[in-house]
Amino acid sequence: MGRGVLLPHARRLMLLLRPMGFSTSASVASTREPLHVCVVGSGPAGFYTAEKMLKGHEGAQVDIIDRLPTPFGLVRSGVAPDHPETKIVVNQFSRVAANARCSFFGNVTLGSDVSLSELRKTYDVVVLAYGAESDRSFGIPGEDLRGIHSAREFVWWYNGHPDLCNLAPDLKNTDSAVVLGQGNVALDVARILLRCTTELASTDIAGYALDALRRSTIRKVFLVGRRGPVQAACTAKELREILGLKNVHVCIKEADLVTSPADKEEMRNSRIKRRVHELLSKAATVHQEKSNDDRKELHFVFFRKPTRFLPSEDGTTVGAVELEKTLLKDDGVTGKQVAVGTGEFEDLKCGLVLKSIGYKSLPIEGLPFDKYRGVVPNLRGRILSNESETATVEPGLYVVGWLKRGPTGIVATNLHCAEETVASILEDEKKGVLMASSDSKRQGRRGLLEILEQKNTRYVPFHDWEKIDSKEKTAGQLKNKPREKITAWDELLKVAKEG
């Protein structure tokens, strides 16, 4: 998937390596040996890393590769369409890509088009920023039933990610959806299911997703969490937004809002937890009386954990989630409250389940990887050979973003993460750790181009992404949208080639 007839051949770009617009820093860099840097992944972590490298080292030449023909990672495929303010950061990233010392290589997959070993031989520095493209699972019976999707899959679907444009979740044969999890992503998918489609129509949501939501019969969404409202993983900003949706009745059991001494202690130590509890308590009071109008319903379900998924009458599609009631107990080690099953069960009927229990990074050949934590073992961004106390640093190999710290934080969290990794790179460069021997000078961009040519990989440079960008925006203007996303691999590659 994604290997299409794409332009230009490698030698062509070698003749067009950004001859215009050199900055003062680039001129200075030409007087010293370049530092060849490859960043794998063009999401926020990748672009912040490129930006900090270009500013921090006058001789840095940074190449960003990504398996998609489109840059910006989760800013494009993860941020909710009704959060346009969060996407403004792409303007900053586009300026980074326009730097004379930076190049973007889209449609290049690490592992098949170029191996990690090849990158390490070609570049002085390789920074892995490819994030998390898989999901955690419950590992309980019935998880493979139709109608059960990860929240990531649903998010990629409505955001027009080419891998999931054909997901086609069934929104027409049920009135109830269950979202397992109560973090920000869980609130995102619940909000998209419940928000008025006339409001979504002016966003950059994928056209096919908007059509499906217009035909949706879903009237009730249940947000299920193992613990209580004090432990809900969402932020106050996201919670406030979903509680304020038009024509949505919010249902919260007041008994669930009663706090224990341990809950009170948690709230004393966290302003966010305190604010989240306040918002939920206020919503429970405001929405106390259910009216008989045609409003949709948002149910917050606390102290429940899924134990199995039950099939509907056809035997292949989910019909309900079996939930076990829980209570909170001190874990006896950290003082953290954990959910413990009580042995009491209940079924929650539904025809759609979205699992929002965390993204998961995937390992690649030749990369040390902690499968339990889903991260690459590292010391301030320097990749370690393993997790043991005797681990050694892998010279020239670094990590940033979710692959470094796990799938947590917001877009801006990656800025501080990138600063730490780049500081480690610059420190190592100053100490001479990154210097190649005189007979094995690394080729950097020229070497990458040769590898891609040998493998007949048709990459997408940034100026060809701009063709996609322009076409999407033009199509969006006709529908009063910021853009109408191109969602199919073949069409993305075709537009990049032909414009």
Buried (B, 14 or more C-beta within 10 A) or exposed (E): EBBBEBBBBBEEBEEEEBEEEBEEBBEEBEEEEBBBBBBBBBBBBBBBBBBBBBEBBBBBBBBBBBBBBBBBBBBBBBBBBBEEEBBEBBEEBBEBBBBBBBBBBBBBBBEEBBBBEBBBBBBBBBBBBBBBBEBBEBEEEBBEBBBBBBBBBBBBBBBBBBBBBEBEBBBEEBBBBBBBBBBBBBBBBBBBBBBEBEEBBBBBBBBBBBEBBEEBEBBBBBBBBBBBBBBBBBBBEBBBBBBEBEEBBBBBEEEBBEBEEBBEBBBEEEEBBBBBBBBBBEBBEEBEEEEEEEBBBBBBBBBBBBBBBBBBEEEEBBBBBBBBBBBBEEEEEEEEBBBEBEEEEEEBBBBBBBBBBBBBBBEBEBBBBBEEEBBBBBEEBBBBEEEEEEBEBBBBBBBBBBBBBBBEBEBEBBBEBBBBBBBBBBEBBEEEBBBBEEEEEBBBBEBBBBBBBEBEBBBBBBBBBBBBBEBBBEBBEEEEBBBBBBBEBEBBBBBBBEE
